[in-house]
Amino acid sequence: MSSLSAMARRFIALALAQQGDQRQEADWRVWASGTDPDLPFHLAQVALHALAGMALRLEDRIDDETTDSALAAQMENDLGYIVDVEEVLLEYLHQPVQAHSQ
């Protein structure tokens, strides 16, 4: 998978930072700064999990009565983008594994 935009990569990096798993965050940074455009399967899983957590936190903040309406609207836009990235990752993760030639 090489179709992640720079913005999608930034959202994933932020989600991983919020999650707090330094090893996963380091693995992501190594891939993101490397030359291989193909996202490893395990990193797609890690990214999807981190984005799901980020989405839940955003939903909680949006639902919080103390959240300013302008900020809530911005967070709803971010949430929509996160859902789009999650869908791309899910499509990638559900692709059949290609048979290796022998």
Residue pairs with C-beta under 8 A, 6 or more apart in sequence:
1 38
1 39
1 44
1 88
1 92
2 37
2 38
2 39
3 88
4 12
4 39
4 85
4 88
7 81
8 85
8 88
9 32
11 51
11 54
11 78
11 81
11 82
11 85
12 28
12 47
12 50
12 51
12 85
13 25
13 28
13 29
13 32
14 54
15 47
15 50
15 51
15 53
15 54
15 82
16 24
16 25
16 28
16 46
16 47
16 50
17 25
18 50
18 53
18 54
18 57
19 25
19 49
19 50
19 53
19 54
24 46
24 50
27 43
27 46
28 43
28 46
28 47
31 39
31 40
31 43
39 47
39 92
41 93
44 89
44 92
44 93
45 93
47 85
47 89
48 86
48 89
48 90
48 93
51 82
51 85
51 86
51 89
52 86
54 82
55 79
55 82
55 83
55 86
58 75
58 78
58 79
58 82
59 79
61 67
61 72
61 75
62 72
62 75
62 76
62 79
67 75
